[in-house]
Amino acid sequence: MDILICDDEPLAVERLSRLVNQLGHHVVATAEHGKQAIEFVKQYEPDVVLLDIQMPEMDGISCAQHLRALDPMPAVVFCTAYDEHALSAIQSHAQGYLLKPIAKYDLEQVLTTLTRLTQAQVSNIEKKEAMEEKIQRQQIAAKTYRGLELIPTENIYYFLADQKYVTVRHKNGTVLIDETLKDLEQEFTNKFIRIHRNALISLDYLDGLELVATGQYQVRCRDLDEKLAVSRRHLPILRERMQNF
């Protein structure tokens, strides 16, 4: 992929350029602030912009908002030393959020995901999100020690509520998100089903229902050894959905 790096620290630019080249991608240009990045994006049309947040002239958040209006629109990955900008990054529809010093593995994970999307696909997704705020997400954002991780909903086995947080069990492990099970159920009603007051399971990974005791059931989850309890209240609806598989 063609990548533009925007950072006002020469050492950071040098290190990111080296990592990008090692991962088999091409740095088409480097910019020192947001205004310069916008001009270079128009000139070089990169696939991805690796964007610092705190910069002179124009900060990264403002720059990302301007980039959303371009066609073709590049994917934006924030690279910053501060984690307090995560919410702003989500609101700007960034495709990634990495904390400095950036590890080669973390950068590789983000870029590998982005290579699956063409510029046209990224542009189309972002335009739809801008026009329809209630569009169903294709990814769940989770703030972890590595920055902002984006978990494709197709890779999620289940959501499990635990006090004020929800655990997301997915193909590469687990993360915590600050969302409610009720909101997740309403948004993903066609992909997940509630089996307990504290659990939603993906219909794609629902592997079977089994009796464990008198009146007590649990579900098997494809690819996982663990099983989840089903409450009596949600059992009839679950059985009905399973009969329609």
C-alpha positions as CSV (number, residue, x, y, z in Angstrom):
1,M,0.0,0.0,0.0
2,D,1.0,3.6,-0.5
3,I,1.3,5.4,2.9
4,L,1.7,9.0,3.9
5,I,3.3,9.7,7.3
6,C,2.4,12.9,9.1
7,D,4.4,13.8,12.3
8,D,6.3,16.9,13.4
9,E,9.0,14.8,15.1
10,P,11.7,13.8,12.6
11,L,12.8,10.7,14.6
12,A,9.2,9.5,14.7
13,V,8.9,9.9,11.0
14,E,12.2,8.1,10.4
15,R,11.2,5.1,12.6
16,L,7.7,4.8,11.1
17,S,9.2,5.0,7.6
18,R,11.5,2.2,8.4
19,L,8.8,0.0,9.8
20,V,6.5,0.6,6.8
21,N,9.3,-0.4,4.4
22,Q,10.1,-3.5,6.4
23,L,6.4,-4.5,6.2
24,G,6.5,-4.3,2.4
25,H,4.6,-1.0,2.0
26,H,5.7,2.3,0.3
27,V,6.0,5.7,1.9
28,V,4.9,8.2,-0.8
29,A,5.4,11.3,1.3
30,T,5.9,12.7,4.8
31,A,4.3,15.8,6.3
32,E,5.0,17.9,9.3
33,H,1.4,19.0,10.1
34,G,-2.2,18.5,9.2
35,K,-2.4,21.2,6.5
36,Q,0.6,19.8,4.7
37,A,-0.8,16.3,5.0
38,I,-4.1,17.3,3.3
39,E,-2.2,18.8,0.3
40,F,0.0,15.7,0.0
41,V,-3.0,13.4,0.2
42,K,-4.6,15.3,-2.8
43,Q,-1.3,15.1,-4.6
44,Y,-0.3,11.5,-4.0
45,E,-3.6,9.8,-3.1
46,P,-2.2,7.4,-0.5
47,D,-4.1,4.4,0.7
48,V,-3.3,5.1,4.4
49,V,-2.3,8.1,6.4
50,L,-0.3,7.5,9.6
51,L,-1.3,10.6,11.5
52,D,0.1,12.1,14.7
53,I,-2.4,14.1,16.8
54,Q,-0.5,16.9,18.6
55,M,1.1,19.0,15.8
56,P,1.5,22.7,14.9
57,E,-0.5,24.4,12.2
58,M,-3.3,21.8,12.3
59,D,-3.7,18.8,14.7
60,G,-4.4,15.3,13.6
61,I,-8.1,15.2,14.7
62,S,-8.9,18.3,12.6
63,C,-6.8,16.9,9.7
64,A,-8.8,13.6,9.8
65,Q,-12.1,15.5,9.6
66,H,-10.9,17.3,6.5
67,L,-9.6,14.0,4.9
68,R,-13.1,12.5,5.3
69,A,-14.4,14.9,2.6
70,L,-11.9,13.8,0.0
71,D,-12.6,11.4,-2.8
72,P,-10.8,8.9,-2.8
73,M,-10.6,9.1,0.9
74,P,-7.5,7.5,2.6
75,A,-7.7,5.3,5.7
76,V,-6.5,7.1,8.8
77,V,-4.5,5.5,11.6
78,F,-3.6,7.7,14.5
79,C,-0.1,7.3,15.9
80,T,0.3,9.2,19.2
81,A,2.0,9.1,22.6
82,Y,-1.3,9.9,24.3
83,D,-4.3,7.7,24.9
84,E,-6.8,10.4,26.0
85,H,-7.7,11.1,22.3
86,A,-9.3,7.7,21.8
87,L,-12.9,8.9,21.8
88,S,-12.1,11.7,19.4
89,A,-10.4,9.1,17.1
90,I,-13.5,6.9,17.2
91,Q,-15.7,9.9,16.3
92,S,-13.5,10.8,13.4
93,H,-14.0,7.2,12.1
94,A,-10.3,6.4,12.1
95,Q,-9.3,2.9,11.1
96,G,-6.7,2.5,13.9
97,Y,-5.2,4.1,17.0
98,L,-1.6,3.1,17.9
99,L,0.4,4.3,20.9
100,K,4.0,5.3,20.7
101,P,6.5,3.8,20.7
102,I,4.7,1.8,18.0
103,A,5.6,-1.9,17.9
104,K,6.1,-3.4,14.5
105,Y,3.6,-6.2,15.2
106,D,0.8,-3.7,16.1
107,L,1.5,-1.7,12.9
108,E,1.5,-4.9,10.9
109,Q,-1.9,-5.9,12.3
110,V,-3.5,-2.6,11.4
111,L,-2.0,-2.5,7.9
112,T,-2.9,-6.2,7.2
113,T,-6.5,-5.4,8.0
114,L,-6.5,-2.4,5.8
115,T,-5.1,-4.2,2.8
116,R,-8.4,-6.1,2.7
117,L,-10.2,-2.9,1.8
118,T,-9.7,-0.9,-1.4
119,Q,-9.8,2.9,-1.3
120,A,-13.2,2.8,-2.9
121,Q,-14.5,0.4,-0.2
122,V,-13.1,2.5,2.6
123,S,-14.6,5.7,1.1
124,N,-18.0,4.0,0.6
125,I,-18.1,2.8,4.2
126,E,-17.2,6.2,5.7
127,K,-19.7,8.0,3.5
128,K,-22.4,5.7,4.6
129,E,-21.5,6.2,8.2
130,A,-21.6,10.0,7.8
131,M,-25.1,9.8,6.2
132,E,-26.6,7.2,8.4
133,E,-25.6,7.5,12.1
134,K,-27.6,4.4,13.0
135,I,-26.0,2.1,10.4
136,Q,-24.9,-1.2,11.9
137,R,-21.2,-1.3,12.7
138,Q,-18.9,-3.8,11.1
139,Q,-16.4,-3.5,13.9
140,I,-16.4,-3.0,17.7
141,A,-13.8,-0.5,19.1
142,A,-12.0,-1.5,22.3
143,K,-9.4,0.5,24.2
144,T,-6.6,-1.8,25.2
145,Y,-2.9,-1.4,26.3
146,R,-2.0,-1.5,22.6
147,G,-4.3,1.4,21.7
148,L,-7.6,1.3,20.0
149,E,-8.4,-2.2,18.7
150,L,-11.1,-2.7,16.1
151,I,-12.7,-6.2,16.3
152,P,-14.7,-7.3,13.3
153,T,-18.2,-8.4,14.4
154,E,-17.8,-11.5,12.2
155,N,-15.0,-12.6,14.5
156,I,-17.0,-12.2,17.7
157,Y,-18.3,-15.3,19.5
158,Y,-20.3,-13.7,22.3
159,F,-20.8,-10.6,24.5
160,L,-20.8,-11.2,28.3
161,A,-21.8,-8.5,30.7
162,D,-19.9,-8.2,34.0
163,Q,-20.9,-5.2,36.2
164,K,-20.1,-2.0,34.3
165,Y,-18.2,-3.5,31.4
166,V,-18.9,-6.1,28.6
167,T,-16.4,-8.8,27.7
168,V,-16.1,-9.4,24.0
169,R,-14.9,-12.9,23.2
170,H,-13.5,-13.1,19.7
171,K,-11.1,-15.2,17.6
172,N,-8.0,-13.6,18.9
173,G,-8.9,-13.4,22.6
174,T,-11.0,-11.1,24.8
175,V,-11.3,-7.3,25.3
176,L,-13.5,-5.1,27.5
177,I,-15.8,-2.4,26.1
178,D,-17.8,0.3,27.9
179,E,-21.2,-0.4,26.2
180,T,-24.4,-1.9,27.4
181,L,-25.7,-5.4,26.5
182,K,-29.1,-3.8,25.7
183,D,-27.6,-1.4,23.1
184,L,-25.6,-4.2,21.5
185,E,-28.6,-6.4,21.3
186,Q,-30.7,-3.7,19.6
187,E,-28.0,-2.9,17.1
188,F,-27.0,-6.5,16.2
189,T,-30.4,-8.2,16.5
190,N,-29.8,-10.0,13.2
191,K,-26.4,-11.3,14.2
192,F,-26.6,-12.1,18.0
193,I,-29.3,-13.5,20.2
194,R,-29.7,-13.0,24.0
195,I,-29.5,-16.3,25.9
196,H,-29.2,-14.9,29.4
197,R,-29.6,-11.6,31.1
198,N,-25.8,-11.2,30.9
199,A,-25.0,-12.9,27.5
200,L,-25.5,-12.5,23.8
201,I,-24.1,-15.2,21.4
202,S,-23.4,-15.0,17.7
203,L,-25.9,-16.9,15.6
204,D,-23.0,-17.7,13.2
205,Y,-21.1,-19.6,16.0
206,L,-24.1,-21.1,17.8
207,D,-23.4,-24.8,17.6
208,G,-26.0,-26.5,19.7
209,L,-28.2,-26.6,22.8
210,E,-27.9,-29.2,25.5
211,L,-29.6,-30.2,28.7
212,V,-27.2,-30.2,31.8
213,A,-29.8,-30.6,34.6
214,T,-33.5,-30.6,35.1
215,G,-34.7,-27.5,33.3
216,Q,-31.2,-26.1,32.9
217,Y,-29.6,-25.7,29.4
218,Q,-26.4,-24.4,28.0
219,V,-25.2,-23.7,24.4
220,R,-22.1,-24.8,22.6
221,C,-20.1,-22.3,20.7
222,R,-18.3,-23.4,17.6
223,D,-14.5,-23.3,17.8
224,L,-14.7,-22.9,21.6
225,D,-14.6,-25.4,24.5
226,E,-16.4,-23.1,26.9
227,K,-20.2,-23.3,27.1
228,L,-22.7,-20.6,28.1
229,A,-25.8,-20.9,30.4
230,V,-29.2,-20.3,28.9
231,S,-31.9,-18.8,31.2
232,R,-35.4,-20.2,31.2
233,R,-36.8,-16.9,30.2
234,H,-34.8,-16.8,26.9
235,L,-34.9,-20.6,26.1
236,P,-38.2,-20.5,24.0
237,I,-36.9,-17.7,21.8
238,L,-33.6,-19.4,21.3
239,R,-35.3,-22.7,20.4
240,E,-37.5,-20.9,17.9
241,R,-34.5,-19.2,16.2
242,M,-32.6,-22.4,16.1
243,Q,-35.5,-24.2,14.3
244,N,-35.3,-21.6,11.6
245,F,-31.6,-22.2,10.9
